[in-house]
């Protein structure tokens, strides 16, 4: 399964990590000035 979550979204990151997901990379969205973590 592949998820992308805003790197600043601490609540979502905590939820996904508590379910056993691990981040494996980042994606920079220059157009929106937003970075995501690939989980």
PDB file of N, CA, C, O and CB in Angstrom:
ATOM      1  N   UNK A   1       0.848  -1.162   0.000  1.00  0.00           N
ATOM      2  CA  UNK A   1       0.000   0.000   0.000  1.00  0.00           C
ATOM      3  C   UNK A   1       0.897   1.229   0.000  1.00  0.00           C
ATOM      4  O   UNK A   1       1.950   1.237   0.638  1.00  0.00           O
ATOM      5  CB  UNK A   1      -0.967  -0.004   1.215  1.00  0.00           C
ATOM      6  N   UNK A   2       0.484   2.253  -0.708  1.00  0.00           N
ATOM      7  CA  UNK A   2       1.250   3.494  -0.819  1.00  0.00           C
ATOM      8  C   UNK A   2       0.364   4.652  -0.368  1.00  0.00           C
ATOM      9  O   UNK A   2      -0.752   4.817  -0.859  1.00  0.00           O
ATOM     10  CB  UNK A   2       1.763   3.716  -2.282  1.00  0.00           C
ATOM     11  N   UNK A   3       0.864   5.446   0.563  1.00  0.00           N
ATOM     12  CA  UNK A   3       0.157   6.637   1.034  1.00  0.00           C
ATOM     13  C   UNK A   3       1.079   7.832   0.908  1.00  0.00           C
ATOM     14  O   UNK A   3       2.298   7.694   1.012  1.00  0.00           O
ATOM     15  CB  UNK A   3      -0.327   6.465   2.504  1.00  0.00           C
ATOM     16  N   UNK A   4       0.507   9.002   0.683  1.00  0.00           N
ATOM     17  CA  UNK A   4       1.273  10.243   0.756  1.00  0.00           C
ATOM     18  C   UNK A   4       0.568  11.151   1.744  1.00  0.00           C
ATOM     19  O   UNK A   4      -0.640  11.375   1.656  1.00  0.00           O
ATOM     20  CB  UNK A   4       1.413  10.928  -0.651  1.00  0.00           C
ATOM     21  N   UNK A   5       1.345  11.671   2.690  1.00  0.00           N
ATOM     22  CA  UNK A   5       0.810  12.485   3.775  1.00  0.00           C
ATOM     23  C   UNK A   5       1.626  13.760   3.876  1.00  0.00           C
ATOM     24  O   UNK A   5       2.851  13.726   3.754  1.00  0.00           O
ATOM     25  CB  UNK A   5       0.824  11.711   5.121  1.00  0.00           C
ATOM     26  N   UNK A   6       0.957  14.884   4.097  1.00  0.00           N
ATOM     27  CA  UNK A   6       1.682  16.141   4.284  1.00  0.00           C
ATOM     28  C   UNK A   6       2.653  15.977   5.446  1.00  0.00           C
ATOM     29  O   UNK A   6       2.268  15.525   6.525  1.00  0.00           O
ATOM     30  CB  UNK A   6       0.700  17.329   4.542  1.00  0.00           C
ATOM     31  N   UNK A   7       3.900  16.342   5.227  1.00  0.00           N
ATOM     32  CA  UNK A   7       4.945  16.158   6.235  1.00  0.00           C
ATOM     33  C   UNK A   7       4.631  16.897   7.529  1.00  0.00           C
ATOM     34  O   UNK A   7       5.108  16.506   8.595  1.00  0.00           O
ATOM     35  CB  UNK A   7       6.282  16.627   5.692  1.00  0.00           C
ATOM     36  N   UNK A   8       3.836  17.959   7.449  1.00  0.00           N
ATOM     37  CA  UNK A   8       3.485  18.745   8.639  1.00  0.00           C
ATOM     38  C   UNK A   8       2.277  18.187   9.384  1.00  0.00           C
ATOM     39  O   UNK A   8       1.932  18.693  10.452  1.00  0.00           O
ATOM     40  CB  UNK A   8       3.210  20.179   8.244  1.00  0.00           C
ATOM     41  N   UNK A   9       1.625  17.152   8.846  1.00  0.00           N
ATOM     42  CA  UNK A   9       0.399  16.620   9.432  1.00  0.00           C
ATOM     43  C   UNK A   9       0.741  15.602  10.528  1.00  0.00           C
ATOM     44  O   UNK A   9       0.707  14.393  10.301  1.00  0.00           O
ATOM     45  CB  UNK A   9      -0.491  15.969   8.339  1.00  0.00           C
ATOM     46  N   UNK A  10       1.065  16.107  11.700  1.00  0.00           N
ATOM     47  CA  UNK A  10       1.512  15.252  12.811  1.00  0.00           C
ATOM     48  C   UNK A  10       0.449  14.246  13.231  1.00  0.00           C
ATOM     49  O   UNK A  10       0.785  13.114  13.580  1.00  0.00           O
ATOM     50  CB  UNK A  10       1.897  16.108  14.007  1.00  0.00           C
ATOM     51  N   UNK A  11      -0.816  14.627  13.206  1.00  0.00           N
ATOM     52  CA  UNK A  11      -1.884  13.710  13.622  1.00  0.00           C
ATOM     53  C   UNK A  11      -1.969  12.505  12.684  1.00  0.00           C
ATOM     54  O   UNK A  11      -2.067  11.367  13.143  1.00  0.00           O
ATOM     55  CB  UNK A  11      -3.239  14.447  13.660  1.00  0.00           C
ATOM     56  N   UNK A  12      -1.931  12.750  11.383  1.00  0.00           N
ATOM     57  CA  UNK A  12      -1.992  11.648  10.422  1.00  0.00           C
ATOM     58  C   UNK A  12      -0.752  10.766  10.525  1.00  0.00           C
ATOM     59  O   UNK A  12      -0.854   9.540  10.477  1.00  0.00           O
ATOM     60  CB  UNK A  12      -2.137  12.189   8.993  1.00  0.00           C
ATOM     61  N   UNK A  13       0.417  11.388  10.666  1.00  0.00           N
ATOM     62  CA  UNK A  13       1.648  10.603  10.785  1.00  0.00           C
ATOM     63  C   UNK A  13       1.615   9.703  12.013  1.00  0.00           C
ATOM     64  O   UNK A  13       2.030   8.546  11.947  1.00  0.00           O
ATOM     65  CB  UNK A  13       2.863  11.527  10.849  1.00  0.00           C
ATOM     66  N   UNK A  14       1.127  10.226  13.125  1.00  0.00           N
ATOM     67  CA  UNK A  14       1.019   9.426  14.346  1.00  0.00           C
ATOM     68  C   UNK A  14       0.073   8.252  14.137  1.00  0.00           C
ATOM     69  O   UNK A  14       0.367   7.132  14.556  1.00  0.00           O
ATOM     70  CB  UNK A  14       0.536  10.293  15.519  1.00  0.00           C
ATOM     71  N   UNK A  15      -1.061   8.502  13.493  1.00  0.00           N
ATOM     72  CA  UNK A  15      -2.032   7.437  13.225  1.00  0.00           C
ATOM     73  C   UNK A  15      -1.419   6.347  12.351  1.00  0.00           C
ATOM     74  O   UNK A  15      -1.486   5.167  12.695  1.00  0.00           O
ATOM     75  CB  UNK A  15      -3.287   8.013  12.547  1.00  0.00           C
ATOM     76  N   UNK A  16      -0.823   6.731  11.226  1.00  0.00           N
ATOM     77  CA  UNK A  16      -0.267   5.737  10.314  1.00  0.00           C
ATOM     78  C   UNK A  16       0.882   4.966  10.948  1.00  0.00           C
ATOM     79  O   UNK A  16       0.992   3.757  10.747  1.00  0.00           O
ATOM     80  CB  UNK A  16       0.204   6.404   9.037  1.00  0.00           C
ATOM     81  N   UNK A  17       1.737   5.636  11.706  1.00  0.00           N
ATOM     82  CA  UNK A  17       2.836   4.943  12.376  1.00  0.00           C
ATOM     83  C   UNK A  17       2.311   3.972  13.433  1.00  0.00           C
ATOM     84  O   UNK A  17       2.887   2.901  13.627  1.00  0.00           O
ATOM     85  CB  UNK A  17       3.792   5.956  13.019  1.00  0.00           C
ATOM     86  N   UNK A  18       1.218   4.335  14.122  1.00  0.00           N
ATOM     87  CA  UNK A  18       0.644   3.438  15.130  1.00  0.00           C
ATOM     88  C   UNK A  18       0.042   2.190  14.488  1.00  0.00           C
ATOM     89  O   UNK A  18      -0.132   1.170  15.156  1.00  0.00           O
ATOM     90  CB  UNK A  18      -0.425   4.172  15.946  1.00  0.00           C
ATOM     91  N   UNK A  19      -0.275   2.267  13.196  1.00  0.00           N
ATOM     92  CA  UNK A  19      -0.809   1.123  12.454  1.00  0.00           C
ATOM     93  C   UNK A  19       0.298   0.301  11.798  1.00  0.00           C
ATOM     94  O   UNK A  19       0.019  -0.672  11.096  1.00  0.00           O
ATOM     95  CB  UNK A  19      -1.792   1.600  11.394  1.00  0.00           C
ATOM     96  N   UNK A  20       1.558   0.692  12.026  1.00  0.00           N
ATOM     97  CA  UNK A  20       2.680  -0.081  11.514  1.00  0.00           C
ATOM     98  C   UNK A  20       3.299   0.438  10.230  1.00  0.00           C
ATOM     99  O   UNK A  20       4.245  -0.165   9.723  1.00  0.00           O
ATOM    100  CB  UNK A  20       2.249  -1.455  11.300  1.00  0.00           C
ATOM    101  N   UNK A  21       2.793   1.538   9.689  1.00  0.00           N
ATOM    102  CA  UNK A  21       3.382   2.106   8.476  1.00  0.00           C
ATOM    103  C   UNK A  21       4.704   2.786   8.800  1.00  0.00           C
ATOM    104  O   UNK A  21       4.893   3.308   9.899  1.00  0.00           O
ATOM    105  CB  UNK A  21       2.415   3.107   7.815  1.00  0.00           C
ATOM    106  N   UNK A  22       5.616   2.776   7.834  1.00  0.00           N
ATOM    107  CA  UNK A  22       6.909   3.447   7.975  1.00  0.00           C
ATOM    108  C   UNK A  22       7.131   4.327   6.754  1.00  0.00           C
ATOM    109  O   UNK A  22       6.782   3.948   5.636  1.00  0.00           O
ATOM    110  CB  UNK A  22       8.074   2.415   8.139  1.00  0.00           C
ATOM    111  N   UNK A  23       7.710   5.497   6.970  1.00  0.00           N
ATOM    112  CA  UNK A  23       8.003   6.364   5.824  1.00  0.00           C
ATOM    113  C   UNK A  23       9.262   5.875   5.126  1.00  0.00           C
ATOM    114  O   UNK A  23      10.195   5.397   5.772  1.00  0.00           O
ATOM    115  CB  UNK A  23       8.168   7.842   6.271  1.00  0.00           C
ATOM    116  N   UNK A  24       9.283   5.996   3.809  1.00  0.00           N
ATOM    117  CA  UNK A  24      10.438   5.539   3.040  1.00  0.00           C
ATOM    118  C   UNK A  24      10.959   6.592   2.075  1.00  0.00           C
ATOM    119  O   UNK A  24      11.890   6.313   1.320  1.00  0.00           O
ATOM    120  CB  UNK A  24      10.085   4.294   2.279  1.00  0.00           C
ATOM    121  N   UNK A  25      10.397   7.777   2.074  1.00  0.00           N
ATOM    122  CA  UNK A  25      10.887   8.819   1.178  1.00  0.00           C
ATOM    123  C   UNK A  25      10.053  10.073   1.305  1.00  0.00           C
ATOM    124  O   UNK A  25       9.074  10.122   2.050  1.00  0.00           O
ATOM    125  CB  UNK A  25      10.886   8.334  -0.265  1.00  0.00           C
ATOM    126  N   UNK A  26      10.455  11.076   0.568  1.00  0.00           N
ATOM    127  CA  UNK A  26       9.709  12.331   0.554  1.00  0.00           C
ATOM    128  C   UNK A  26       9.451  12.752  -0.881  1.00  0.00           C
ATOM    129  O   UNK A  26      10.152  12.339  -1.805  1.00  0.00           O
ATOM    130  CB  UNK A  26      10.471  13.437   1.316  1.00  0.00           C
ATOM    131  N   UNK A  27       8.446  13.570  -1.048  1.00  0.00           N
ATOM    132  CA  UNK A  27       8.108  14.143  -2.345  1.00  0.00           C
ATOM    133  C   UNK A  27       7.904  15.633  -2.149  1.00  0.00           C
ATOM    134  O   UNK A  27       7.089  16.051  -1.327  1.00  0.00           O
ATOM    135  CB  UNK A  27       6.833  13.469  -2.963  1.00  0.00           C
ATOM    136  N   UNK A  28       8.633  16.426  -2.894  1.00  0.00           N
ATOM    137  CA  UNK A  28       8.485  17.873  -2.797  1.00  0.00           C
ATOM    138  C   UNK A  28       7.521  18.349  -3.872  1.00  0.00           C
ATOM    139  O   UNK A  28       7.665  18.006  -5.045  1.00  0.00           O
ATOM    140  CB  UNK A  28       9.856  18.585  -2.931  1.00  0.00           C
ATOM    141  N   UNK A  29       6.548  19.134  -3.468  1.00  0.00           N
ATOM    142  CA  UNK A  29       5.596  19.722  -4.396  1.00  0.00           C
ATOM    143  C   UNK A  29       5.884  21.206  -4.486  1.00  0.00           C
ATOM    144  O   UNK A  29       5.351  22.000  -3.711  1.00  0.00           O
ATOM    145  CB  UNK A  29       4.129  19.459  -3.952  1.00  0.00           C
ATOM    146  N   UNK A  30       6.723  21.575  -5.428  1.00  0.00           N
ATOM    147  CA  UNK A  30       7.157  22.964  -5.547  1.00  0.00           C
ATOM    148  C   UNK A  30       5.996  23.904  -5.840  1.00  0.00           C
ATOM    149  O   UNK A  30       5.948  25.008  -5.298  1.00  0.00           O
ATOM    150  CB  UNK A  30       8.204  23.091  -6.634  1.00  0.00           C
ATOM    151  N   UNK A  31       5.063  23.486  -6.686  1.00  0.00           N
ATOM    152  CA  UNK A  31       3.952  24.345  -7.079  1.00  0.00           C
ATOM    153  C   UNK A  31       3.123  24.772  -5.877  1.00  0.00           C
ATOM    154  O   UNK A  31       2.641  25.903  -5.824  1.00  0.00           O
ATOM    155  CB  UNK A  31       3.069  23.635  -8.091  1.00  0.00           C
ATOM    156  N   UNK A  32       2.955  23.871  -4.909  1.00  0.00           N
ATOM    157  CA  UNK A  32       2.111  24.147  -3.758  1.00  0.00           C
ATOM    158  C   UNK A  32       2.908  24.439  -2.492  1.00  0.00           C
ATOM    159  O   UNK A  32       2.319  24.673  -1.436  1.00  0.00           O
ATOM    160  CB  UNK A  32       1.195  22.989  -3.517  1.00  0.00           C
ATOM    161  N   UNK A  33       4.252  24.429  -2.578  1.00  0.00           N
ATOM    162  CA  UNK A  33       5.111  24.631  -1.410  1.00  0.00           C
ATOM    163  C   UNK A  33       4.733  23.666  -0.291  1.00  0.00           C
ATOM    164  O   UNK A  33       4.574  24.066   0.862  1.00  0.00           O
ATOM    165  CB  UNK A  33       5.013  26.086  -0.913  1.00  0.00           C
ATOM    166  N   UNK A  34       4.592  22.390  -0.646  1.00  0.00           N
ATOM    167  CA  UNK A  34       4.170  21.363   0.294  1.00  0.00           C
ATOM    168  C   UNK A  34       5.049  20.142   0.101  1.00  0.00           C
ATOM    169  O   UNK A  34       5.284  19.721  -1.031  1.00  0.00           O
ATOM    170  CB  UNK A  34       2.670  21.007   0.106  1.00  0.00           C
ATOM    171  N   UNK A  35       5.533  19.572   1.181  1.00  0.00           N
ATOM    172  CA  UNK A  35       6.299  18.332   1.135  1.00  0.00           C
ATOM    173  C   UNK A  35       5.455  17.213   1.713  1.00  0.00           C
ATOM    174  O   UNK A  35       4.718  17.421   2.676  1.00  0.00           O
ATOM    175  CB  UNK A  35       7.638  18.468   1.906  1.00  0.00           C
ATOM    176  N   UNK A  36       5.559  16.029   1.130  1.00  0.00           N
ATOM    177  CA  UNK A  36       4.838  14.875   1.645  1.00  0.00           C
ATOM    178  C   UNK A  36       5.826  13.777   1.990  1.00  0.00           C
ATOM    179  O   UNK A  36       6.937  13.734   1.461  1.00  0.00           O
ATOM    180  CB  UNK A  36       3.798  14.372   0.624  1.00  0.00           C
ATOM    181  N   UNK A  37       5.412  12.893   2.881  1.00  0.00           N
ATOM    182  CA  UNK A  37       6.175  11.686   3.190  1.00  0.00           C
ATOM    183  C   UNK A  37       5.514  10.531   2.476  1.00  0.00           C
ATOM    184  O   UNK A  37       4.287  10.437   2.459  1.00  0.00           O
ATOM    185  CB  UNK A  37       6.255  11.426   4.729  1.00  0.00           C
ATOM    186  N   UNK A  38       6.298   9.654   1.888  1.00  0.00           N
ATOM    187  CA  UNK A  38       5.775   8.439   1.277  1.00  0.00           C
ATOM    188  C   UNK A  38       5.786   7.364   2.345  1.00  0.00           C
ATOM    189  O   UNK A  38       6.816   7.073   2.953  1.00  0.00           O
ATOM    190  CB  UNK A  38       6.611   8.009   0.018  1.00  0.00           C
ATOM    191  N   UNK A  39       4.632   6.788   2.555  1.00  0.00           N
ATOM    192  CA  UNK A  39       4.451   5.811   3.636  1.00  0.00           C
ATOM    193  C   UNK A  39       3.976   4.501   3.036  1.00  0.00           C
ATOM    194  O   UNK A  39       3.758   3.532   3.764  1.00  0.00           O
ATOM    195  CB  UNK A  39       3.438   6.326   4.707  1.00  0.00           C
TER     196      UNK A  39
END
